[in-house]
Amino acid sequence: MLALPAMTSRITTPSPADSPADDSVGSRIGWAESPVQLRLAFALAALGAVAQVTGVAVGVVDGGPPAAFRSFPLLLVLAVLPPVVAAGLAVGRRPLMGAGVLVGAALLGPGRLLGDLQFLVDPLVVSRPEIMVPTSLAPLHAGLGLWLLLAGHVLAITAGVMAANRAGAPYGTPYAAELHDDGRQRSAVGLVAAVVAAFGLQLAPFTSGNAFLLAEGLIDSPWLLRFALLAAGAGVVGAALVGTATARGVAVGAVLGVAAIAVPQVGAGLWVGLLGAAPGPYLALLGVVGLAVSVWVTTRPRRESDPVATAHRVAGVLGVLSGVAAIGAATTTVLAVEGVEQETFSNRLFLPAGILVVALAIPLLFPRTAAAMRPAFAVSLAAIALAGMSTLDAVVTATGVGAPISTGAAVWFTAAALVFAGGATITGLFAGNAERAEPQERPLDLVLVAPLAVAGLLAIGAFGLPVVKARGLVPPGIWAEFRLASLGLLLAVLTVVVAVALTPVSRPNRAGALLLGCAGLVGVRALEYPLTSARALGSVPGPGLWLSLACAGALVVAALMVLSRR
């Protein structure tokens, strides 16, 4: 009893600056100072990854049919990522975050374990084309590889349990002190994103026209797979409820755990014949990425409230979600006729648009780069509208002909991308207006007027004239053939023209970012030719392509001129 006060008196309460949510979490703790139990957990996680990979290589089903595609490299990467990332963080003096990665991955472990147990009960009802695709109704039996695979899951779960809480570290040690929870509330956005991810895991993994390969969600699955799906969903939601001390690592581990389930499903829907993409795995990935982004943004040390910094972070999160949804829209089905997926070209611009927006949204999550990158990010959001209006135009046109046409998951991703982009635009404008309210000297730079005027005129032609020309092809325009897709073109050209007009009265670093963002937007327009030229026979580059390339070049040159005159 007398030793208790002495022991508890050694516990230090970190100040807000040393909060575990800070970017310096674990910076004082090296590999040697990590608890022995944690190092053992890293070893078990690595052994579990080896067992999983070996099990797939040996064969989960005895003498069973092969996988539907070359999935082994993908499964290898997905298996080794959690222990590799966790050990790398520990070696990089972030052992607490590394422990969180093991915990987050382990939260998905029970669901994965139950799902693979179905191979032992009845392999014929398992929808795992990355492992095997039955070719008949002949009975199949579990092989040696299944036991290795199950052992790998058990080892991964055990590693997560050992890494949880203090990982055996005595009270008063630096590692235990880092676990101090400052009591901040969890992110409501992160919890909603986790629920979205959990819901996505319950849906069908893909659509199937193969009678021997079922595509069933929670309701239609066998009882064991139902428990597996529910356990996986509960694991994602549990990752959103952990304490702030390990929240970042757990979020990363949850992303890797969901990826191990959903990425093979995405690959099967894209690469396997008679299979098609379904929204379930995309929703799961989108939701868990949103959870991770929300956790990394919100688990920061408490400082004096800064509305501009908060707006930057919110805009960054919304931008990442918009970009990820855009990539989902680019890789899923837009239209189907009597259940048969149709090749479409209207959504292909979403791929470069989504990549551009995500690349410019991530810097907004960090205070050092947020203000400088905000102008480029703000104008890049017009690329989402450019691709979104084109996709919706194709849907409205196709569904209006009266044929048995149904819409696919890409339409939902399009709507999500547009909504997130709209929210990011509003918060980005708020941050910009608050920053411009600060007294700054902004002299008019008349030298830039001529090159900027040229860039503006080229932008009008780039978006107003067709990029692809072919006999019988009537693309949407601004002055003629004004359709729903024309709204995206109009918004894009107005974005560039307004940005060009604001450049001479803006600070050089902000003006340079603004012009570079416009160059990225025009570059997305130029990519319309290589991405969609196959939609018509005998297609050739239109004047809009050459004007887009010239406009992008002019904007880059003008941006370099602006930045050189700082």
MOZI-V70782 format. One record per residue. RES is the residue in one letter. PSI is psi in whole degrees, 0 to 359 (none if undefined). OMEGA is omega in radians with two decimals (NA if undefined). NEAR is the number of other ideal C-beta (glycine too) atoms within 8 Angstrom. Layout:
{{RES:PSI:OMEGA:NEAR} {RES:PSI:OMEGA:NEAR}}
This chain:
{{M:325:-3.13:3} {L:336:-3.12:5} {A:343:-3.05:6} {L:313:3.11:7} {P:322:-3.14:7} {A:321:-3.14:8} {M:315:-3.10:9} {T:334:-3.13:8} {S:344:3.14:6} {R:348:-3.11:8} {I:126:-3.14:9} {T:143:3.11:6} {T:111:-3.08:5} {P:146:3.08:10} {S:167:3.12:6} {P:327:-3.14:9} {A:333:3.14:6} {D:19:-3.11:7} {S:146:3.12:13} {P:344:3.10:15} {A:352:-3.14:13} {D:162:3.13:10} {D:347:-3.13:3} {S:17:-3.12:6} {V:128:3.04:13} {G:8:-3.08:12} {S:341:3.14:7} {R:355:-3.01:5} {I:119:3.08:12} {G:183:-3.13:6} {W:320:-3.09:9} {A:331:-3.12:4} {E:355:3.12:9} {S:148:3.12:13} {P:147:3.12:11} {V:322:-3.14:7} {Q:324:3.12:11} {L:318:3.12:18} {R:325:3.06:11} {L:324:3.10:9} {A:320:3.08:16} {F:319:3.14:16} {A:318:3.12:8} {L:321:3.12:13} {A:319:3.10:17} {A:319:3.11:11} {L:321:3.09:9} {G:320:3.10:17} {A:319:3.10:14} {V:318:3.13:9} {A:319:3.13:13} {Q:314:-3.13:15} {V:317:3.14:13} {T:322:3.12:10} {G:317:3.12:17} {V:320:-3.13:13} {A:320:-3.13:8} {V:322:3.13:9} {G:115:-3.14:11} {V:326:3.14:15} {V:132:-3.10:16} {D:114:3.14:9} {G:26:-3.07:5} {G:173:3.12:12} {P:160:-3.10:7} {P:173:3.08:6} {A:160:-3.09:11} {A:343:3.11:12} {F:171:-3.11:10} {R:84:-3.00:5} {S:348:-3.01:13} {F:315:3.10:9} {P:320:3.12:7} {L:314:3.14:11} {L:325:3.10:13} {L:313:-3.14:9} {V:315:-3.12:8} {L:328:-3.13:12} {A:321:-3.03:11} {V:346:-3.08:11} {L:311:-3.11:10} {P:309:3.13:15} {P:326:3.13:14} {V:313:3.12:8} {V:317:-3.13:12} {A:312:3.13:17} {A:322:3.10:11} {G:320:3.09:9} {L:321:3.13:13} {A:316:3.11:15} {V:327:3.10:7} {G:23:3.06:6} {R:35:3.02:10} {R:56:-3.07:12} {P:328:-3.14:15} {L:319:3.10:16} {M:322:3.08:14} {G:320:3.07:18} {A:321:3.10:17} {G:324:3.10:18} {V:316:3.11:17} {L:320:3.13:19} {V:314:-3.13:16} {G:318:3.09:19} {A:324:-3.12:16} {A:333:3.11:15} {L:332:3.07:15} {L:351:-3.08:16} {G:313:3.14:14} {P:320:3.10:10} {G:318:3.12:17} {R:322:3.12:14} {L:312:3.13:13} {L:322:3.12:13} {G:319:3.13:14} {D:338:3.07:12} {L:339:3.13:11} {Q:334:3.06:15} {F:329:3.14:11} {L:328:-3.11:6} {V:305:-3.12:7} {D:97:-3.12:7} {P:339:-3.07:14} {L:337:-3.08:9} {V:8:-3.14:9} {V:124:3.13:11} {S:77:-3.10:11} {R:71:-3.10:7} {P:341:3.09:15} {E:347:3.11:12} {I:312:3.11:10} {M:153:3.07:12} {V:114:3.14:12} {P:146:3.10:12} {T:358:3.09:5} {S:179:3.12:5} {L:13:3.10:5} {A:140:-3.10:4} {P:143:3.09:4} {L:150:-3.09:9} {H:148:-3.14:7} {A:145:3.12:10} {G:182:-3.13:12} {L:325:-3.11:9} {G:330:3.14:14} {L:318:-3.13:14} {W:324:3.05:9} {L:319:3.13:13} {L:315:3.12:14} {L:321:3.09:12} {A:324:3.09:11} {G:319:3.09:16} {H:318:-3.14:14} {V:319:3.12:10} {L:320:3.12:13} {A:319:3.10:18} {I:317:3.12:12} {T:319:3.11:11} {A:320:3.12:16} {G:321:3.11:18} {V:318:-3.13:8} {M:329:-3.12:13} {A:349:-3.08:17} {A:160:3.12:8} {N:235:-3.07:4} {R:355:-3.11:10} {A:36:3.11:14} {G:4:-3.13:8} {A:131:3.12:10} {P:151:3.05:6} {Y:142:3.12:9} {G:345:3.09:9} {T:158:-3.14:10} {P:322:-3.13:8} {Y:316:3.14:16} {A:324:3.14:12} {A:328:3.14:11} {E:343:-3.11:13} {L:3:3.13:13} {H:127:-3.14:10} {D:122:-3.09:8} {D:5:3.00:10} {G:12:3.11:3} {R:150:-3.10:9} {Q:149:3.07:3} {R:161:-3.12:10} {S:124:3.08:12} {A:324:3.10:6} {V:318:3.12:10} {G:321:3.12:15} {L:318:3.10:12} {V:318:3.12:8} {A:322:3.11:15} {A:320:3.10:16} {V:321:3.08:10} {V:316:3.12:12} {A:317:3.12:19} {A:320:3.10:15} {F:319:3.12:11} {G:325:3.12:17} {L:338:-3.12:16} {Q:348:-3.09:11} {L:170:3.11:12} {A:139:-3.09:9} {P:334:3.14:12} {F:173:3.00:15} {T:146:-3.03:12} {S:134:2.96:11} {G:11:3.13:7} {N:119:-3.07:8} {A:338:-3.12:3} {F:0:-3.12:9} {L:104:-3.08:13} {L:151:3.08:7} {A:83:-2.99:11} {E:144:3.05:9} {G:203:-3.05:10} {L:315:-3.00:9} {I:320:-3.03:5} {D:355:-3.05:6} {S:158:2.99:10} {P:162:-2.99:9} {W:324:-3.12:6} {L:320:3.11:11} {L:330:3.06:14} {R:313:3.10:10} {F:325:3.13:9} {A:314:-3.14:15} {L:317:3.12:15} {L:320:3.13:11} {A:320:3.11:11} {A:317:3.10:17} {G:318:3.10:14} {A:325:3.11:10} {G:320:3.11:15} {V:315:3.12:21} {V:322:3.09:12} {G:328:3.11:9} {A:334:3.13:16} {A:353:-3.05:14} {L:4:-3.10:7} {V:164:3.13:10} {G:161:-3.05:7} {T:339:-3.08:12} {A:324:-3.11:12} {T:11:-2.99:15} {A:319:-3.09:14} {R:313:3.12:13} {G:319:3.13:18} {V:320:3.12:16} {A:317:3.09:16} {V:316:3.10:14} {G:322:3.10:20} {A:321:3.08:19} {V:314:-3.13:13} {L:323:3.12:15} {G:316:3.11:18} {V:322:3.12:16} {A:323:3.12:12} {A:333:3.11:12} {I:313:-2.94:16} {A:326:-3.07:16} {V:315:3.04:12} {P:328:3.10:15} {Q:319:3.09:13} {V:315:3.12:13} {G:320:3.12:13} {A:318:3.14:15} {G:333:-3.10:15} {L:328:-2.93:8} {W:347:-3.04:7} {V:133:3.10:13} {G:147:-3.12:3} {L:3:3.04:7} {L:152:3.12:15} {G:160:-3.12:11} {A:141:3.06:14} {A:155:-3.04:14} {P:341:-3.03:12} {G:299:-3.11:15} {P:329:3.11:16} {Y:317:3.08:16} {L:319:3.14:13} {A:314:3.14:16} {L:317:3.13:17} {L:316:-3.12:16} {G:317:-3.09:17} {V:328:3.03:17} {V:319:3.06:13} {G:321:3.06:17} {L:312:-3.11:18} {A:316:-3.14:12} {V:316:3.14:13} {S:317:-3.13:13} {V:316:-3.11:15} {W:330:3.14:10} {V:320:-3.01:12} {T:335:-3.11:10} {T:69:3.13:11} {R:159:-3.13:8} {P:146:3.12:8} {R:127:3.06:7} {R:176:3.09:7} {E:137:-3.05:3} {S:129:3.12:5} {D:102:-3.06:7} {P:327:3.13:8} {V:315:3.12:10} {A:320:3.11:9} {T:318:3.12:9} {A:322:3.09:13} {H:315:-3.11:15} {R:318:3.12:12} {V:317:3.11:10} {A:322:3.11:16} {G:316:3.12:17} {V:313:3.14:15} {L:324:3.12:14} {G:317:3.10:18} {V:315:3.12:15} {L:319:3.12:14} {S:316:-3.14:19} {G:319:3.12:18} {V:319:3.09:14} {A:324:3.10:15} {A:319:3.09:18} {I:322:3.06:13} {G:321:3.11:16} {A:328:-3.12:18} {A:339:-3.02:14} {T:9:3.13:10} {T:178:-3.02:13} {T:134:3.05:11} {V:310:-3.07:14} {L:149:3.06:15} {A:140:3.10:13} {V:114:-3.09:10} {E:42:3.08:5} {G:355:-3.13:7} {V:123:-3.10:6} {E:135:3.13:9} {Q:141:3.09:9} {E:127:3.13:4} {T:157:-3.13:10} {F:347:-3.04:9} {S:333:-3.08:12} {N:1:-3.03:15} {R:335:3.08:10} {L:344:3.13:17} {F:331:-3.10:17} {L:304:3.08:12} {P:326:3.12:12} {A:315:3.14:15} {G:317:3.12:18} {I:317:3.13:10} {L:314:-3.09:15} {V:317:3.12:18} {V:317:-3.12:13} {A:325:-3.13:8} {L:343:3.14:15} {A:325:-3.09:18} {I:317:3.11:9} {P:338:3.13:12} {L:346:3.13:16} {L:351:-3.08:14} {F:128:-3.04:7} {P:326:-3.06:6} {R:333:-3.07:4} {T:353:-3.00:9} {A:307:-3.05:16} {A:322:-3.09:9} {A:326:-3.05:9} {M:348:-3.08:12} {R:315:-3.13:15} {P:318:3.12:14} {A:320:3.12:13} {F:318:-3.07:19} {A:316:-3.11:13} {V:333:-3.14:15} {S:336:-3.14:13} {L:339:3.09:15} {A:337:3.10:12} {A:328:3.08:16} {I:317:3.10:17} {A:322:3.13:14} {L:312:3.13:17} {A:323:-3.09:17} {G:316:3.13:16} {M:325:3.09:15} {S:318:3.13:14} {T:314:3.14:16} {L:327:3.09:12} {D:317:3.12:13} {A:322:3.14:14} {V:314:-3.13:12} {V:319:-3.13:9} {T:316:-3.08:9} {A:318:-3.09:10} {T:350:-3.14:9} {G:359:-3.09:6} {V:351:3.08:7} {G:357:3.12:3} {A:163:3.12:6} {P:71:-3.09:5} {I:133:3.08:10} {S:155:3.14:8} {T:153:-3.11:10} {G:191:-3.08:12} {A:335:-3.11:12} {A:330:3.14:16} {V:319:3.12:13} {W:320:3.09:8} {F:325:3.09:15} {T:314:3.13:15} {A:317:3.13:8} {A:318:-3.14:13} {A:318:-3.14:18} {L:319:3.14:12} {V:313:3.13:8} {F:321:3.12:13} {A:321:3.08:16} {G:316:3.09:8} {G:320:3.11:10} {A:323:3.11:15} {T:315:-3.12:10} {I:312:-3.12:8} {T:325:3.09:12} {G:320:3.09:14} {L:323:3.08:9} {F:314:3.13:10} {A:319:3.13:15} {G:318:3.12:11} {N:320:3.11:8} {A:322:3.14:10} {E:321:-3.14:9} {R:341:3.10:7} {A:341:3.10:5} {E:140:-3.12:5} {P:119:3.11:3} {Q:143:3.11:6} {E:119:-3.09:4} {R:84:-3.14:7} {P:146:3.13:4} {L:125:-3.12:6} {D:95:-3.06:9} {L:338:-3.13:6} {V:331:-3.08:7} {L:352:-3.03:13} {V:315:-3.08:9} {A:306:-3.14:7} {P:328:3.13:11} {L:324:3.09:13} {A:321:3.09:9} {V:315:3.13:9} {A:320:3.13:16} {G:317:3.11:12} {L:320:3.10:8} {L:325:3.13:12} {A:322:3.13:15} {I:317:3.10:10} {G:326:-3.10:12} {A:319:-3.12:16} {F:342:-3.11:14} {G:338:-3.12:11} {L:153:-3.07:11} {P:146:3.09:9} {V:329:-3.13:13} {V:133:3.08:17} {K:138:3.09:8} {A:157:3.13:10} {R:126:3.13:6} {G:354:-3.13:5} {L:123:3.13:10} {V:90:-3.11:4} {P:157:3.09:9} {P:153:3.13:11} {G:183:3.13:12} {I:320:-3.12:9} {W:334:3.10:5} {A:159:-3.10:4} {E:49:-3.12:8} {F:116:-3.12:8} {R:191:-3.14:8} {L:321:3.11:9} {A:336:-3.14:13} {S:334:3.10:13} {L:321:3.09:9} {G:319:3.09:14} {L:317:-3.13:15} {L:317:3.12:10} {L:320:-3.13:12} {A:314:-3.11:15} {V:323:3.08:14} {L:323:3.11:8} {T:314:-3.13:12} {V:315:-3.10:18} {V:316:3.12:11} {V:319:3.12:8} {A:318:3.12:14} {V:320:3.14:14} {A:329:-3.13:9} {L:343:-3.03:10} {T:314:-3.08:14} {P:338:-3.11:12} {V:13:3.14:6} {S:159:3.05:11} {R:145:-2.99:7} {P:315:-3.10:10} {N:322:3.10:9} {R:319:-3.14:10} {A:320:3.11:15} {G:317:3.10:12} {A:322:3.13:14} {L:315:-3.12:16} {L:322:3.11:17} {L:323:3.05:12} {G:320:3.08:16} {C:322:3.09:16} {A:321:3.07:12} {G:320:3.11:14} {L:314:3.12:17} {V:326:3.08:15} {G:323:3.06:12} {V:320:3.09:15} {R:318:-3.14:14} {A:329:-3.14:13} {L:354:3.11:10} {E:327:-3.11:12} {Y:304:-3.13:12} {P:334:-3.09:5} {L:333:-3.01:11} {T:4:-3.07:11} {S:338:-3.13:9} {A:357:-3.11:6} {R:345:-3.14:8} {A:140:3.10:11} {L:141:3.09:5} {G:26:-3.12:6} {S:146:3.12:11} {V:159:3.11:7} {P:136:3.08:8} {G:172:-3.13:12} {P:332:3.13:8} {G:330:3.12:14} {L:311:-3.10:13} {W:323:3.10:8} {L:327:3.08:12} {S:315:3.12:14} {L:318:3.12:9} {A:321:3.14:10} {C:316:3.12:15} {A:317:3.10:12} {G:318:3.13:8} {A:321:3.13:12} {L:321:3.10:15} {V:316:3.11:11} {V:316:3.11:9} {A:322:3.11:14} {A:319:3.10:14} {L:323:3.08:9} {M:317:-3.14:11} {V:312:-3.09:14} {L:331:3.12:10} {S:345:-3.11:6} {R:20:-3.12:9} {R:none:NA:5}}
